[in-house]
């Protein structure tokens, strides 16, 4: 777009903005003027209501036609103002409508009041009632006030609208000013971008080209007047460049050649190597200072001469000339070693020689560079000598040694490596180790060689080589051309270490499972290791001293003991209470000296056993024993009361009852006689119950010491005691050979008598009882030693096995007294006696098939 077109568009936009601003201002001013007019009408309506209020009172007071005419004239003016209200806002229109309604009601009220006054005026001597006057005035005043209020409200609303329009007008003016300012800013930016900046770029380009840079072109961004000017300027620059290009190229080429020559001369002058140029006849044409230094003569003495003419030894010169001619004739570059001998000795040079050609490619001479490698040759010879010595060392060393190149091929194998791998070095050299040992176990080791080659870091490992059939310590390190590896047979060492680790693992497992905390300290009493500690982790102990772990009092006590162990070389042991965060602990601690191989004490080892549960159990046991002793005393007191205070009244009842029964013999009827008999029977049962209770209570308190008892003799005594019952029932008691036990003989007699007696008592009505007493000896289930199991088997009525625990309780029976005598205390006493003897009682029974009772007692006496 042309600059002229842009200017016209910009001016048009400016005119449109001005027109918009003018129209907006005119419209808002018109609205303000109209609202001012409506506000003035509203104020006139307010004033009209005041005048009507005044005229209403005057008219009602005097009732004259003149006052009426004035009121009507004022009302007409008021009505004209009301009709002149023209508003657009719906809210204001509603207020105007209310004013119109109030105006109509005011006129209607006035017509009504005026008509009434006219009628009163026609009546002779009529007087107007003051109440009517007051009421009429009030009616009209209400309408007037309503109109006045709405007119005031209308005036207020109109004033608010005027204020809003003024504010809007002010905002509009500022907005238009801002838009105008923005327009000016944008217009300036566009003019700067389209015109001024382009002119500045054109000016800058002119300066650049004026400085001699003919390659610069002014960018053409728009095809306007400035763009056309830039195109013309670029064409002019291109033409100027064509004119000056040849001159610049020539000057640049000359400068570059001078620079190259200068650099070449600098290189030749500063190079420590001899650089020279010869013709086809080996005459020296050009050389640097290093060349003259090698020859040992100045430039004027050697230039234009051959090597045979300026070297001290003619043979040296002829050998060099021969090399030169061979290279010139072949036309190929060669690298040769040449020796030069003079009064200083023989020096060796590494010469790089190449044919020197003219622009047509014809060989016209020779150019060469010679470097003194005398020291390097000496170093190479020394290196070869060193390699010979190294090979001698490698061959004589006890370890196996091999080297690989970058492709993992053998490059060297010493004699021990041959023996270790059971292969000749001729069969290994040049072969890939991965091919020689393809097994998976060897591949793990070979992968470490590859890692050394890849990361250029040494690796040491111990691995089992299936190919060698032994454990080998491998040390691989990188070399410039591959990897070198030392092998050491450590099979014996590995086996010893494995045995040591297994032993250590068993030791640690034993420590872990043992309730012992162990630790060791050096001579400075610093902890060097700790294991199985309860209240602290090993990390909290190792490296610390006692005063850093224990309280000051505990640390001082422990330190004194450990110093004594270190100095006196004597073991110490102590049991003590210690306060810990988890509670009080009762510990058994043993300190022993640690000795080195020479027997010198180098530290202290401690072993700690937590005896807290045992100590607490002992305290609980002591307290329980005390309670048991008090309970036994109370039980003895009860037994005393039962044996004296309870039995004495019972005996009197029995004696007096028996005496009274004898005195009244023959004088009582049958029912009274039966009652006396029942009373005496009940007294006997109570006597038996008390006796059995006393017997049960005295099992532990009145028991005798345990002595060796022959159970066979005890069983025989029981059978003798039960002889009458056996004869009465027609039964049979079979006693097999029984062992000896340590027991209370009286109580064991009571056990067998109760069990055998029950077998005779609880028999079937039509079957004589048979009781069999036998025994077995077996290993104890809960500890070492043997136990004696006594079996008492009968063929009686039996019982349900789930009732077994019930019949072991005092006064528990499975049958009525009318069927079988007794009060249910026999088995309870048996259980109590067996428990006192640290034994057990059990039974096997089936209803109708008999029962077998098992009494298990410790066999503490040899049956022999």
ABEGO torsion letter per residue (X at the ends): XBAAAAAAAAAAAAAAAAAAAAAAAAAAAAAAAAAAAAAAAAAAAAAAAAAAAAAAAAAAAAGBAAAAAAAAAAAAAAAAAAAABBBABAAAAAAAAAAAAAAAAAAAAAAAAAAAAAAAAABBGBBBBAAAAAAAAAAAAAAAAAAAAAAAAAAAAAAAAAAAAAAAAAAAAAAAAAAAAAAAAAAAAAAAAAAAAAAAAAAAAAAAAAAGBAABBBBBABBBAAAAAAAAAAAAAAAAAAAAAAAAAAAAAAAAAAAAAAAAAAAAAABABBBBBBBAAGBBABBBAAAAAAAGBBAAAABGBBAAAABABAAAAAAAAAAAAAAAAAGBBBBBBBBBBBAAEBBBBBBBBBBBBBAAGBBAEBBBBBBBAAAAAAAAAAAAAAAAAAAAAAAABABBBBBBBAAGBBABBBAAAAAAAGBBAAAABGBBAAAABABAAAAAAAAAAAAAAAAGBBBBBBBBBAAAGBBBBBBBBBBAAEBBBBBBBAAAAAAAAAAAAAAAAAAAAAAAABABBBBBBBAAGBBABBBGBAABBAAAABGBBAAAABBAAAAAAAAAAAAAAAAAGBBBBBBBBBBBAAEBBBBBBBBBBBBBAAGBBAEBBBBBBBAAAAAAAAAAAAAAAAAAAAAAAAAAAAAAAAAAAAAAAAAAAAAAAAAAAAAABGABBAAAAAAAAAAAAAAAAAAAAAAAAAAAAAAAAABBBBBBBBAAAAAAAAAAAAAAAAAAAGBBBBBBBBBBBBBBAAAAAAAAAAAAAAAAABBBAABBBBBBBBBBBBBBAABBEBBBBBBBBBABAEBBAAAAAAAABBGBBABBAAABBEAGAAAAAAAAAAAAAGBBBBBBBBBGAEBBBBBBBBBABBAX
